[in-house]
Amino acid sequence: MAIILTYTGAGSYAVVAKRSAAFKVAKKKVTVYAGKKVKVKYTSAGKVKLKTSDKKIAKAVRKKKYIVIKGIKEGKAKIKVLYRKKKAVIKVTVKEKKPAVNKPTKSPDEVIAAATALNPYSKAVNSFGYKVFDGLKSNDKNTFISPASIYIALSMLANGALGDTYNELVKTLGITDINGWNNAISGYINGSIDEMVTLSIADSLWLGKNLKLAPGADNGFIVPVNNYYNAEVYRNVLFDDSTVKEVNKWVYNNTNKMIDSIVTAFPANMSLALINAIYFEGRWANTFYTGNTVSEPFYGSVSEKNVQMMTQKDSYCRYFKNDKVTAIEMPYSSGKYAMDIIMSADADSRTGDIWDSLTTGERDGITAALSDINSPVKIRTLKVPKFKLDYSSSDTLKELLINLGIKTSFYENSADFSKIGTGKYGERLFVGEIIHKTALEVDETGSKAAAATYVGVKNASANLQDKPSEIDFIVNRPFILMIRDTVSEMILFAGEVNNL
């Protein structure tokens, strides 16, 4: 209560009682997305002071009669609002907006039909994938690639190539009919063959401001890439620091946060970029009970290490074994997607060495046997490690592709992408770099996998043994893994895990 003396004019004062101005904050709890702002109205007779518990989560400033709170990153913070001896607390929850993974536009039945049509082409994808996988893997390191992602990115590029450059690309990819492949992949990339499994395939084309398009480039290259590959097309791109952020954000969004960046900078003579991103998320048909996950040794190629080992008892899986390898198929959901785990049949032999000795036919024979509907067997004990891994390849992949036969694309004096155009002053276009990044998470409920492939263009059979009645399958040493769809049989991801 404040006492105010008011002069009455007769040498006396009137006593008037007046309450202090009210102090009030309109909201005590707010939610805001990172990078966004929210206003909270307050009432007071004077200025208020603000204190934030964690400025890395949220910040607050006064603006007229509002407290403006900005979300910085996901988390919780408290904003203290102080007025004289009074205090109010605003609890702030900052959320990250869920990335908009490419939404399916086709039903599972439509994609199944497309996968069936894709089947004749999947052998070429897998054969190419084996060669890339073999060229990148190492017996003492972990390797994880997406043959499908690299293949799609390069086939988009092939649509803009001519002469020897085109011939080398399609020959190395094993494409005998580019129009047939374009049509086949077009129906496949817009959904999943299983409504309980997420498969998102996204593409984008970034056309630089310094790119001088050929007269027929729109209809001969841009429109086909947009139509067949559903590629987002960005024109008049500056390829500056802001574009680095945009490209990385595109990859981040289309891999559901699993890959946060793919480029750090662009060269001054950058003309265009092609990017493919794949995100896969599937739940095991037979999930693991978390209470059975315990610490057990994994005998890696470099050292032994205790890992979280997931365990199942008395389950049924498709199983394969011969004198070279032993393998198991772990289905997702309805079984239209699966992860194959392959190890050497002899525990004393390196799985990587045995894999290297197999022909393409023998490798295909393993997946063919695992796809046999009559082959499920009883698994008394199944043990699989719970793990995460990331992988990146750039210069190594470029040199490997040159060795596989894609030569002229990478040399400014011989590349022929004149179907697309030239540099601003007529300079020849050529592939300056190709970057491939992947990530994988495997746990009791299922697995998540993501891949991104960036192409930057500058100017200048095995014989199955008798099927056992029941087995143990213990994955406690180096192994090969494949994630594939069991309709087209195309390998989406391939990896070698040597150490955890």
Secondary structure, 3 states (H helix, E strand, C coil): CEEEEEECCCCCEEEEEECCCCCEECCCEEEEEECCEEEEEEECCCCCEEEECCCCCEEEEEECCEEEEEECCCEEEEEEEEECCEEEEEEEEEECCCCCCCCCCCCHHHHHHHHHHHHHHHHHHHHHHHHHHHHHCCCCCCEEECHHHHHHHHHHHHCCCCHHHHHHHHHHHCCCCHHHHHHHHHHHCCCCCCCCCEEEEEEEEEEECCEEECCCHHHHHHHHHHHHHCCEEEEEECCCHHHHHHHHHHHHHHCCCCCCCCCCCCCCCEEEEEEEEEEEEEEECCCCCHHHCEEEEEECCCCEEEEEEEEEEEEEEEEEECCCEEEEEEEECCCCEEEEEEEECCCCCCHHHHHHHCCHHHHHHHHHHHCCCCCEEEEEEEEEECEEEEEEECHHHHHHHHHHCCCHHHCCCCCCCCCCEEECCCCCCEEEEEEEEEEEEECCCEEEEEEEEEEEEECCCCCCCCCCCEEEEECCCCEEEEEEECCCCCEEEEEEECCC
